[in-house]
Amino acid sequence: MHEQVEGGFGAWYRRHRWWADPLGMALLSVVMAWFGFRGIWGPFSILQEPVSPWWSLALALPACALALVKRRLPVTVLVLVTLLFVVDLVTVGGIGTLVVLLDVLWTASFLAGPQGRRVLLIVLGLSTVVLFLAAWLFTDVSLAVAFLIGVQFGAIFGTDYWWAVAVSQAHELAELHRQRAEAAAAVAERDRAEAVQRERETMARELHDVVAGHVMAMAIRAEAALSTAPDRTADREALQAVRDAGLDAHGALRSMISVLRRGDGTLAPTPRWADLGAIVQEAERGGLVVRLVVDDVDDLGAAREQAVIRIVREALNNCVRHASGADVEVGIRGSSAEVRVEVRSRGGVASRAAVHGDEGWGLQMLRERVGALGGVFAAGPVAGGWSVHARIPREVTA
């Protein structure tokens, strides 16, 4: 309850301090006059006779009124209040204008920029020197007393200035840290979004490259068996191929689910050269006639080797779907600078089991994969068939 009361008063004060502070200083000036404070700057007074302390309000109250707009016009208010203080210094000698001057000096120093603060510091230094000289040359005090007066004024106004600058710099530092924290949070959020997008793209590639291929193989083998006359041996071979493709798809799905649930394992076995023969055999079981030519492609590196195998697999899967029974030539040739992959089909007919809606996804993924390796990918119709062609530069070794 006590904390709530303090919080409520503090919030109220922060909202209304623009008039609460001047009002408080005005009340302080009245109290000081009532107690009879006057002539505290006696050596500087030009009056022949002491005057009533209530005359100090003639200068203090206008200074308090000017303090109402100190945040909107800090420099103007500082100059005007300084003039009122100087008049008070050489006449009544009250304390009200000094309090207001310290307040508006603090505000001006707090709101000023680096250049403005340097100007204020110079002005404060010069004012202290002028006050010392005035006390020494134009009053009857000794040099030591004049020096003490200068030191006192310099200490009072210098401390006020230092305090305002320290608070302002602390606010600036806090704002800088806030901006850096917001920037770091924005970068972290962007990195998180990019990581999620990369994971989605990885899952999409794996689903297309592995699961979708196996499922389509199942549909094509089943459709091929249904489109011919019943034959026990051929039908059992088709069923076995469907079963094998189903088990492969099931295994790939289980590994992907394991990654999604627990974050462990790998999405799918990484394709290697050893898988190339099985990929060709699977295409031949799907009704293609495949001729494979591999020449001088040693030491490609894992990423380029995987890209080559995936290009061959996707191209052959497309032939099974869209050119069943086609003659397909697969060429993988390398040189000292690059490896070239070409899959070209002739003839064939589209399978009725081929689905529509994902046309171009596999080719687009291959284009992105090859582009990431600095290569060039192209696919399109040629005379009598279709061609997929890729050129991948070899990995540069130090």
Secondary structure, 3 states (H helix, E strand, C coil): CHHHHHHHHHHHHHHHHHHHHHHHHHHHHHHHHHHCCCCCCHHHCCCCCCCCHHHHHHHHHHHHHHHHHCCCCHHHHHHHHHHHHHHHHCCCCCCHHHHHHHHHHHHHHHHCCHHHHHHHHHHHHHHHHHHHHHHHHCCCCCHHHHHHHHHHHHHHHHHHHHHHHHHHHHHHHHHHHHHHHHHHHHHHHHHHHHHHHHHHHHHHHHHHHHHHHHHHHHHHHHHHHHCCCCCHHHHHHHHHHHHHHHHHHHHHHHHHHHHHHHCCCCCCCCCCHHHHHHHHHHHHHCCCEEEEEEECCCCCCHHHHHHHHHHHHHHHHHHHHHCECCEEEEEEEECCCEEEEEEEEECCECCCCCCCCCCCHHHHHHHHHHHHCCCEEEEEEECCEEEEEEEEECCCCC
